[in-house]
Amino acid sequence: MLHGPKPTQRRAAHLRQAMSLPEVLLWRKLRLRPQGLKFRRQHPAGRYVLDFFCAEAKLAVEVDGHVHDTGSNPERDRQRTLWLEHQGIRLLRVAATRVLKDPTGQPKR
C-alpha cells in the first residue's frame, strides 16, 4: 500500500476535515463499498494526497475542479499521474462539475 511521510500524513488529515462539496458527495457513494471495494479518502501517497484510493484495485480517484486547468497545475497533475503510474496505480480523474450534476454517477435513462 502507498504511504506518505509525516508532513503528507498531517496534510491528509487536515484535508479530510476540509473536503470540497464534490468530494463529500462522491465520498458518500464510495464509502458504501461499491462492488465490494474499500476506498480511503484523502490518502497520503508519497508527497501527494489522493482524494480517494482503493489499494485492492490499485486505483486512485481524483475530483478535479477548475483550478486544475490553471497556471502550473496541469504540469503538476501530469507529474503526479506519471508518479502514480510508476507505482502501479491507475488514476481516474472526475470533473467536479460532473459530480455536482450527478453524484450517483448513474447513466440517464
DSSP file (Angstrom, degrees, kcal/mol; ACC not computed):
  #  RESIDUE AA STRUCTURE BP1 BP2  ACC     N-H-->O    O-->H-N    N-H-->O    O-->H-N    TCO  KAPPA ALPHA  PHI   PSI    X-CA   Y-CA   Z-CA
    1    1 A M              0   0    0      0, 0.0     2,-0.2     0, 0.0    54,-0.0   0.000 360.0 360.0 360.0 147.5    0.0    0.0    0.0
    2    2 A L        +     0   0    0     43,-0.1     2,-0.3    41,-0.0    53,-0.0  -0.515 360.0 177.6 -74.7 140.7    1.1    3.5   -0.7
    3    3 A H        -     0   0    0     -2,-0.2    43,-3.4    40,-0.1    42,-0.1  -0.874  14.0-145.6-134.5 169.5    2.1    5.7    2.3
    4    4 A G        -     0   0    0     41,-0.3    43,-0.1    -2,-0.3     5,-0.0  -0.903  28.2 -90.8-133.4 163.8    3.5    9.2    2.7
    5    5 A P    >>  -     0   0    0      0, 0.0     4,-2.3     0, 0.0     3,-0.6  -0.197  52.0 -91.7 -68.2 167.0    5.9   10.9    5.1
    6    6 A K  H 3> S+     0   0    0      1,-0.2     4,-2.5     2,-0.2     5,-0.2   0.858 125.1  53.3 -51.3 -45.4    4.6   12.6    8.3
    7    7 A P  H 3> S+     0   0    0      0, 0.0     4,-2.2     0, 0.0    -1,-0.2   0.902 111.4  46.9 -60.6 -37.4    4.1   16.0    6.7
    8    8 A T  H <> S+     0   0    0     -3,-0.6     4,-2.5     2,-0.2    -2,-0.2   0.883 110.5  52.9 -69.4 -37.6    1.9   14.5    4.0
    9    9 A Q  H  X S+     0   0    0     -4,-2.3     4,-2.1     2,-0.2    -1,-0.2   0.905 110.0  48.1 -62.4 -41.7    0.0   12.4    6.6
   10   10 A R  H  X S+     0   0    0     -4,-2.5     4,-2.1     2,-0.2    -2,-0.2   0.906 111.5  49.8 -65.5 -41.6   -0.7   15.7    8.5
   11   11 A R  H  X S+     0   0    0     -4,-2.2     4,-2.5    -5,-0.2    -2,-0.2   0.901 109.7  51.9 -63.9 -39.7   -1.9   17.4    5.3
   12   12 A A  H  X S+     0   0    0     -4,-2.5     4,-1.8     2,-0.2    -2,-0.2   0.911 108.1  51.2 -62.5 -42.8   -4.1   14.4    4.5
   13   13 A A  H  X S+     0   0    0     -4,-2.1     4,-0.8     1,-0.2    -1,-0.2   0.909 111.6  47.8 -61.4 -41.8   -5.7   14.6    8.0
   14   14 A H  H >X S+     0   0    0     -4,-2.1     3,-0.9     1,-0.2     4,-0.6   0.919 109.7  52.5 -63.6 -43.6   -6.4   18.3    7.5
   15   15 A L  H 3< S+     0   0    0     -4,-2.5     3,-0.5     1,-0.3    -1,-0.2   0.789  99.6  63.0 -66.4 -27.5   -7.9   17.7    4.0
   16   16 A R  H >< S+     0   0    0     -4,-1.8     3,-0.5     1,-0.2    -1,-0.3   0.834 106.7  45.5 -64.1 -30.0  -10.3   15.1    5.4
   17   17 A Q  H << S+     0   0    0     -3,-0.9    -1,-0.2    -4,-0.8    -2,-0.2   0.613 116.8  44.9 -85.7 -13.0  -11.8   17.9    7.5
   18   18 A A  T 3< S+     0   0    0     -4,-0.6    -1,-0.2    -3,-0.5    -2,-0.2  -0.186  76.5 157.6-125.6  39.6  -11.9   20.4    4.6
   19   19 A M    <   -     0   0    0     -3,-0.5    -3,-0.1     1,-0.1     2,-0.0  -0.361  42.0-116.4 -68.5 145.2  -13.3   18.3    1.7
   20   20 A S     >  -     0   0    0      1,-0.1     4,-2.6    -2,-0.1     5,-0.2  -0.319  30.1-103.5 -73.3 163.4  -15.0   20.1   -1.1
   21   21 A L  H  > S+     0   0    0      1,-0.2     4,-2.6     2,-0.2     5,-0.2   0.918 122.4  50.4 -57.1 -46.7  -18.7   19.6   -1.8
   22   22 A P  H  > S+     0   0    0      0, 0.0     4,-2.3     0, 0.0    -1,-0.2   0.897 111.1  49.8 -60.0 -37.5  -18.0   17.4   -4.9
   23   23 A E  H  > S+     0   0    0      2,-0.2     4,-2.7     1,-0.2    -2,-0.2   0.913 110.8  49.5 -65.0 -42.3  -15.5   15.3   -2.7
   24   24 A V  H  X S+     0   0    0     -4,-2.6     4,-1.9     2,-0.2    -1,-0.2   0.928 111.5  48.8 -61.9 -45.3  -18.1   14.9    0.0
   25   25 A L  H  X S+     0   0    0     -4,-2.6     4,-0.8     1,-0.2    -2,-0.2   0.907 114.3  44.9 -63.0 -42.4  -20.8   13.8   -2.5
   26   26 A L  H >X S+     0   0    0     -4,-2.3     4,-2.6    -5,-0.2     3,-0.8   0.893 109.6  56.0 -68.8 -38.7  -18.5   11.3   -4.1
   27   27 A W  H 3X S+     0   0    0     -4,-2.7     4,-2.6     1,-0.3    -1,-0.2   0.871  98.4  62.0 -61.2 -37.2  -17.3   10.0   -0.7
   28   28 A R  H 3< S+     0   0    0     -4,-1.9    -1,-0.3     1,-0.2    -2,-0.2   0.840 112.3  38.3 -57.3 -32.7  -21.0    9.3    0.3
   29   29 A K  H X< S+     0   0    0     -3,-0.8     3,-1.2    -4,-0.8    -2,-0.2   0.892 116.0  49.5 -83.8 -44.4  -21.1    6.8   -2.6
   30   30 A L  H >< S+     0   0    0     -4,-2.6     3,-1.7     1,-0.3     9,-0.5   0.812 100.3  64.1 -68.7 -29.5  -17.6    5.4   -2.3
   31   31 A R  T 3< S+     0   0    0     -4,-2.6    -1,-0.3     1,-0.3    -2,-0.1   0.670  89.8  69.1 -70.1 -13.3  -17.9    4.7    1.5
   32   32 A L  T <  S-     0   0    0     -3,-1.2    -1,-0.3    -5,-0.2     4,-0.2   0.376 112.8-118.4 -82.1   4.2  -20.7    2.2    0.7
   33   33 A R    X   -     0   0    0     -3,-1.7     3,-2.1     1,-0.1     5,-0.1   0.976  27.9-143.1  58.8  65.3  -18.0    0.0   -0.9
   34   34 A P  G >  S-     0   0    0      0, 0.0     3,-2.2     0, 0.0    -1,-0.1  -0.345  82.6  -0.6 -59.2 135.4  -19.2   -0.2   -4.5
   35   35 A Q  G 3  S-     0   0    0      1,-0.3     3,-0.1    -2,-0.0    -2,-0.1   0.758 131.2 -66.0  53.1  28.3  -18.6   -3.7   -6.0
   36   36 A G  G <  S+     0   0    0     -3,-2.1     2,-0.4     1,-0.2    -1,-0.3   0.575  98.6 140.8  75.9  10.4  -17.1   -4.6   -2.6
   37   37 A L    <   -     0   0    0     -3,-2.2     2,-0.6    19,-0.0    -1,-0.2  -0.729  45.2-141.2 -92.2 132.3  -14.1   -2.2   -3.0
   38   38 A K        -     0   0    0     -2,-0.4    17,-0.4    -5,-0.1     2,-0.3  -0.810  19.0-166.4 -94.4 122.5  -12.9   -0.3    0.0
   39   39 A F        -     0   0    0     -2,-0.6     2,-0.4    -9,-0.5    15,-0.2  -0.811   8.8-151.4-106.2 148.4  -11.9    3.3   -0.6
   40   40 A R  E     -A   53   0A   0     13,-2.5    13,-2.2    -2,-0.3     2,-0.4  -0.891  16.9-134.0-110.3 147.6   -9.9    5.6    1.6
   41   41 A R  E    S+A   52   0A   0     -2,-0.4    11,-0.3     1,-0.2    10,-0.2  -0.819  79.9   2.3-104.8 146.5  -10.4    9.3    1.5
   42   42 A Q  E    S-     0   0A   0      9,-3.0    -1,-0.2    -2,-0.4     9,-0.2   0.941  85.3-174.8  46.1  61.9   -7.5   11.8    1.4
   43   43 A H  E     -A   50   0A   0      7,-1.9     7,-3.1    -3,-0.3     2,-0.2  -0.759  23.2-125.2 -93.3 125.6   -4.9    9.1    1.4
   44   44 A P  E     +A   49   0A   0      0, 0.0     2,-0.3     0, 0.0     5,-0.2  -0.509  32.0 173.9 -70.4 133.1   -1.2   10.0    1.6
   45   45 A A  E >   -A   48   0A   0      3,-3.3     3,-2.4    -2,-0.2   -41,-0.3  -0.871  60.9 -54.5-142.1 103.8    0.9    8.6   -1.2
   46   46 A G  T 3  S-     0   0    0    -43,-3.4   -38,-0.1    -2,-0.3    -1,-0.1  -0.462 120.7 -22.0  61.1-129.6    4.5    9.7   -1.3
   47   47 A R  T 3  S+     0   0    0     -2,-0.2    -1,-0.3   -43,-0.1     2,-0.2   0.427 128.0  83.1 -89.8   2.0    4.4   13.5   -1.4
   48   48 A Y  E <   -A   45   0A   0     -3,-2.4    -3,-3.3    32,-0.1     2,-0.5  -0.642  67.0-142.9-105.3 159.5    0.8   13.5   -2.7
   49   49 A V  E     -A   44   0A   0     -5,-0.2     2,-0.3    -2,-0.2    -7,-0.1  -0.987  20.6-147.6-119.5 119.2   -2.6   13.2   -1.1
   50   50 A L  E     -A   43   0A   0     -7,-3.1    -7,-1.9    -2,-0.5     3,-0.2  -0.684  11.1-138.5 -87.5 136.2   -5.0   11.3   -3.2
   51   51 A D  E    S-     0   0A   0     -2,-0.3    -9,-3.0     1,-0.2     2,-0.3   0.954  89.2  -0.9 -56.4 -50.6   -8.7   12.3   -3.0
   52   52 A F  E    S-AB  41  61A   0      9,-1.5     9,-2.5   -11,-0.3     2,-0.4  -0.997  70.7-172.9-142.3 143.1   -9.7    8.6   -2.9
   53   53 A F  E     -AB  40  60A   0    -13,-2.2   -13,-2.5    -2,-0.3     2,-0.6  -0.994  13.4-166.7-143.0 132.5   -7.7    5.4   -3.1
   54   54 A C  E  >> - B   0  59A   0      5,-2.8     5,-2.1    -2,-0.4     4,-0.8  -0.953   5.2-170.0-115.9 108.1   -8.6    1.7   -3.3
   55   55 A A  T  45S+     0   0    0     -2,-0.6     3,-0.5   -17,-0.4    -1,-0.1   0.895  84.4  56.6 -65.2 -40.7   -5.5   -0.4   -2.5
   56   56 A E  T  45S+     0   0    0    -18,-0.3    -1,-0.2     1,-0.3   -17,-0.1   0.897 117.6  33.2 -59.8 -42.0   -7.1   -3.6   -3.7
   57   57 A A  T  45S-     0   0    0      2,-0.1    -1,-0.3    33,-0.0    33,-0.2   0.486 103.4-129.0 -91.4  -3.9   -7.9   -2.3   -7.2
   58   58 A K  T  <5 +     0   0    0     -4,-0.8    32,-2.7    -3,-0.5     2,-0.4   0.953  61.4 143.9  50.8  53.1   -4.7   -0.1   -7.2
   59   59 A L  E   < -Bc  54  90A   0     -5,-2.1    -5,-2.8    30,-0.2     2,-0.4  -0.983  37.7-166.7-130.0 129.5   -7.0    2.8   -8.2
   60   60 A A  E     -Bc  53  91A   0     30,-2.9    32,-3.0    -2,-0.4     2,-0.5  -0.937   8.3-158.6-110.9 138.8   -6.9    6.5   -7.3
   61   61 A V  E     -Bc  52  92A   0     -9,-2.5    -9,-1.5    -2,-0.4     2,-0.4  -0.979   8.1-169.0-119.2 125.4   -9.8    8.7   -8.0
   62   62 A E  E     - c   0  93A   0     30,-2.8    32,-3.1    -2,-0.5     2,-0.7  -0.949  15.3-146.8-116.5 132.2   -9.3   12.5   -8.2
   63   63 A V  E     - c   0  94A   0     -2,-0.4     2,-0.6    30,-0.2    32,-0.2  -0.878  22.5-158.1 -95.6 114.5  -12.0   15.1   -8.3
   64   64 A D  E     - c   0  95A   0     30,-2.7    32,-2.8    -2,-0.7    33,-0.4  -0.845   9.4-171.5-103.6 119.7  -10.7   17.9  -10.5
   65   65 A G    >   -     0   0    0     -2,-0.6     3,-1.6    30,-0.2     4,-0.2  -0.309  48.4 -82.9 -90.9-176.6  -12.2   21.4  -10.2
   66   66 A H  G >  S+     0   0    0      1,-0.3     3,-1.8     2,-0.2     4,-0.2   0.748 120.9  72.8 -62.2 -24.4  -11.5   24.3  -12.5
   67   67 A V  G >  S+     0   0    0      1,-0.3     3,-1.4     2,-0.2    -1,-0.3   0.756  83.5  69.4 -64.0 -23.4   -8.2   25.2  -10.6
   68   68 A H  G <  S+     0   0    0     -3,-1.6    -1,-0.3     1,-0.3     9,-0.2   0.665  96.6  54.0 -68.5 -14.7   -6.6   22.1  -12.2
   69   69 A D  G <  S+     0   0    0     -3,-1.8     2,-0.3    -4,-0.2    -1,-0.3   0.388  97.9  82.6 -98.0   2.7   -6.7   23.8  -15.6
   70   70 A T  S X  S-     0   0    0     -3,-1.4     3,-1.8    -4,-0.2    -3,-0.0  -0.743  90.3 -23.3-114.3 156.4   -4.9   27.0  -14.5
   71   71 A G  T 3  S-     0   0    0     -2,-0.3     4,-0.2     1,-0.3    -3,-0.0  -0.158 120.8 -22.1  55.1-134.8   -1.3   28.1  -14.0
   72   72 A S  T 3> S+     0   0    0      1,-0.2     4,-2.2     2,-0.1     3,-0.3   0.391 110.4 100.9 -89.2   2.8    1.2   25.3  -13.5
   73   73 A N  H <> S+     0   0    0     -3,-1.8     4,-3.0     1,-0.2     5,-0.2   0.878  74.3  56.6 -60.2 -41.1   -1.4   22.9  -12.2
   74   74 A P  H  > S+     0   0    0      0, 0.0     4,-2.0     0, 0.0    -1,-0.2   0.915 110.3  45.9 -58.3 -39.7   -1.7   20.9  -15.5
   75   75 A E  H  > S+     0   0    0     -3,-0.3     4,-2.4    -4,-0.2    -2,-0.2   0.907 112.6  49.9 -68.0 -41.4    2.0   20.1  -15.4
   76   76 A R  H  X S+     0   0    0     -4,-2.2     4,-2.4     1,-0.2    -1,-0.2   0.913 110.6  50.5 -62.4 -41.4    1.8   19.2  -11.7
   77   77 A D  H  X S+     0   0    0     -4,-3.0     4,-2.5     2,-0.2    -1,-0.2   0.891 109.4  51.3 -62.2 -39.0   -1.1   16.9  -12.4
   78   78 A R  H  X S+     0   0    0     -4,-2.0     4,-2.5    -5,-0.2    -2,-0.2   0.924 110.8  47.4 -64.1 -44.5    0.9   15.3  -15.2
   79   79 A Q  H  X S+     0   0    0     -4,-2.4     4,-2.4     2,-0.2    -2,-0.2   0.897 112.2  50.4 -63.1 -40.8    3.9   14.7  -12.9
   80   80 A R  H  X S+     0   0    0     -4,-2.4     4,-2.6     2,-0.2    -2,-0.2   0.917 110.1  50.0 -63.0 -44.6    1.6   13.2  -10.3
   81   81 A T  H  X S+     0   0    0     -4,-2.5     4,-2.7     1,-0.2    -2,-0.2   0.927 110.9  49.2 -60.9 -45.8   -0.1   10.9  -12.8
   82   82 A L  H  X S+     0   0    0     -4,-2.5     4,-2.1     1,-0.2    -1,-0.2   0.909 111.4  49.5 -60.9 -42.5    3.3    9.7  -14.0
   83   83 A W  H  X S+     0   0    0     -4,-2.4     4,-1.2     2,-0.2    -2,-0.2   0.931 112.1  47.7 -62.8 -45.6    4.5    9.1  -10.5
   84   84 A L  H ><>S+     0   0    0     -4,-2.6     5,-2.6     1,-0.2     3,-0.5   0.919 110.7  51.2 -62.4 -43.8    1.3    7.1   -9.7
   85   85 A E  H ><5S+     0   0    0     -4,-2.7     3,-1.5     1,-0.3    -1,-0.2   0.890 106.3  55.1 -60.4 -38.8    1.6    5.0  -12.9
   86   86 A H  H 3<5S+     0   0    0     -4,-2.1    -1,-0.3     1,-0.3    -2,-0.2   0.793 106.1  52.6 -63.9 -27.6    5.2    4.2  -11.9
   87   87 A Q  T <<5S-     0   0    0     -4,-1.2    -1,-0.3    -3,-0.5    -2,-0.2   0.454 124.3-106.5 -84.6  -2.0    3.8    2.9   -8.6
   88   88 A G  T < 5S+     0   0    0     -3,-1.5     2,-0.5    -4,-0.3    -3,-0.2   0.680  76.4 136.9  85.0  18.8    1.4    0.7  -10.5
   89   89 A I      < -     0   0    0     -5,-2.6     2,-0.3    -6,-0.1    -1,-0.3  -0.861  46.5-143.5-104.2 129.5   -1.6    2.9   -9.6
   90   90 A R  E     -c   59   0A   0    -32,-2.7   -30,-2.9    -2,-0.5     2,-0.5  -0.685  17.0-145.7 -85.5 145.3   -4.3    3.7  -12.2
   91   91 A L  E     -c   60   0A   0     -2,-0.3     2,-0.6   -32,-0.2   -30,-0.2  -0.955  12.1-168.0-119.6 127.5   -5.7    7.2  -11.9
   92   92 A L  E     -c   61   0A   0    -32,-3.0   -30,-2.8    -2,-0.5     2,-0.5  -0.964   9.6-159.2-112.7 119.5   -9.3    8.2  -12.7
   93   93 A R  E     -c   62   0A   0     -2,-0.6     2,-0.4   -32,-0.2   -30,-0.2  -0.861   7.5-171.2-100.9 131.4  -10.0   11.9  -12.9
   94   94 A V  E     -c   63   0A   0    -32,-3.1   -30,-2.7    -2,-0.5     2,-0.2  -0.984  25.3-120.3-123.3 128.4  -13.6   13.1  -12.5
   95   95 A A  E >>  -c   64   0A   0     -2,-0.4     4,-1.7   -32,-0.2     3,-0.5  -0.455  15.6-134.4 -67.4 135.6  -14.6   16.6  -13.1
   96   96 A A  H 3> S+     0   0    0    -32,-2.8     4,-2.4     1,-0.2     5,-0.2   0.859 106.7  57.8 -58.4 -36.3  -16.1   18.3  -10.1
   97   97 A T  H 3> S+     0   0    0    -33,-0.4     4,-2.1     1,-0.2    -1,-0.2   0.866 103.3  53.2 -64.5 -34.2  -18.9   19.7  -12.2
   98   98 A R  H <> S+     0   0    0     -3,-0.5     4,-2.2     2,-0.2    -1,-0.2   0.913 109.3  48.0 -65.8 -42.3  -19.9   16.1  -13.2
   99   99 A V  H  < S+     0   0    0     -4,-1.7    -2,-0.2     1,-0.2    -1,-0.2   0.909 112.0  50.0 -64.4 -41.4  -20.1   15.0   -9.6
  100  100 A L  H  < S+     0   0    0     -4,-2.4    -1,-0.2     1,-0.2    -2,-0.2   0.879 113.0  46.2 -65.1 -37.3  -22.2   18.1   -8.8
  101  101 A K  H  < S+     0   0    0     -4,-2.1    -1,-0.2     1,-0.2    -2,-0.2   0.868 134.7   9.9 -73.2 -36.2  -24.6   17.4  -11.7
  102  102 A D    ><  +     0   0    0     -4,-2.2     3,-1.2    -5,-0.2    -1,-0.2  -0.627  62.3 175.9-147.3  81.6  -24.9   13.7  -11.0
  103  103 A P  T 3  S+     0   0    0      0, 0.0   -74,-0.1     0, 0.0    -1,-0.1   0.729  82.6  58.1 -61.7 -22.4  -23.5   12.5   -7.6
  104  104 A T  T 3  S-     0   0    0      2,-0.1    -5,-0.1    -5,-0.1    -2,-0.0   0.742  94.5-142.0 -80.2 -21.8  -24.8    8.9   -8.2
  105  105 A G    <   +     0   0    0     -3,-1.2    -1,-0.0     1,-0.2    -6,-0.0   0.665  47.5 149.8  70.1  15.6  -22.9    8.5  -11.5
  106  106 A Q        -     0   0    0      1,-0.1    -1,-0.2     0, 0.0    -2,-0.1  -0.607  51.9-109.7 -83.0 139.9  -25.8    6.6  -12.9
  107  107 A P        -     0   0    0      0, 0.0     2,-0.2     0, 0.0    -1,-0.1  -0.385  36.5-109.0 -64.6 145.5  -26.4    6.8  -16.6
  108  108 A K              0   0    0      1,-0.1     0, 0.0    -2,-0.1     0, 0.0  -0.528 360.0 360.0 -74.2 140.5  -29.5    8.8  -17.6
  109  109 A R              0   0    0     -2,-0.2    -1,-0.1    -3,-0.1     0, 0.0   0.377 360.0 360.0-111.2 360.0  -32.4    6.7  -19.0
